[in-house]
C-alpha cells in the first residue's frame, strides 16, 4: 500500500506540481489549501507525511504543526515545512514545534522527493527512484 501524503499550500500552481510529483512516484495524495482544511483532511484519512506551507489563510502552518504534535494519535505523522519563510528564527520555530524537516522556497523539486523518501524510509530503488520525466543522462 502506498504511503499517504497530504500537501497543504494555498498556491494552486505549487499544489498541482507537488501533487503530480508525489503521484508519479507512487504516493497516495490528498491536498488542502488552508490550515482548517488540513486538519479536516487528517481527520478523514491520516497521512504518513504532510508537506506544509507556513503562510496559509486562517490557521497557519505553525499552528497546524502544533495541533498535530499535541494529538497523541497524530504524533507519528511526519511534517515537512515548505515555505518562503527562511529566516533562522522561522526555521527554529518550525523545528521547535516538531517539524521533521524545513525546506525553503524556492527549492529544487528533487529535494522534496528525496526528503519525503528519506522520512518515510522509502528505498530509492522502490517508490520514487527519480523524478518521473527527469532525464539524468
Residue, then its C-alpha position, 0 to 999 in steps of 0.5 A: x500500500x502506498x504511503x499517504x501524503x497530504x500537501x497543504x499550500x494555498x498556491x494552486x500552481x505549487x499544489x498541482x506540481x507537488x501533487x503530480x510529483x508525489x503521484x508519479x512516484x507512487x504516493x497516495x495524495x490528498x491536498x488542502x489549501x488552508x490550515x482548517x482544511x488540513x486538519x479536516x483532511x487528517x481527520x478523514x484519512x491520516x497521512x504518513x507525511x504532510x508537506x506544509x506551507x507556513x503562510x496559509x489563510x486562517x490557521x497557519x502552518x505553525x499552528x497546524x504543526x502544533x495541533x498535530x504534535x499535541x494529538x497523541x494519535x497524530x504524533x507519528x505523522x511526519x511534517x515537512x515545512x515548505x515555505x518562503x519563510x527562511x529566516x533562522x528564527x522561522x526555521x527554529x520555530x518550525x523545528x521547535x514545534x516538531x517539524x521533521x524537516x524545513x525546506x525553503x522556497x524556492x527549492x529544487x523539486x528533487x529535494x522534496x522527493x528525496x526528503x519525503x523518501x528519506x522520512x518515510x524510509x522509502x528505498x530509492x530503488x522502490x517508490x520514487x527512484x527519480x523524478x518521473x520525466x527527469x532525464x539524468x543522462 
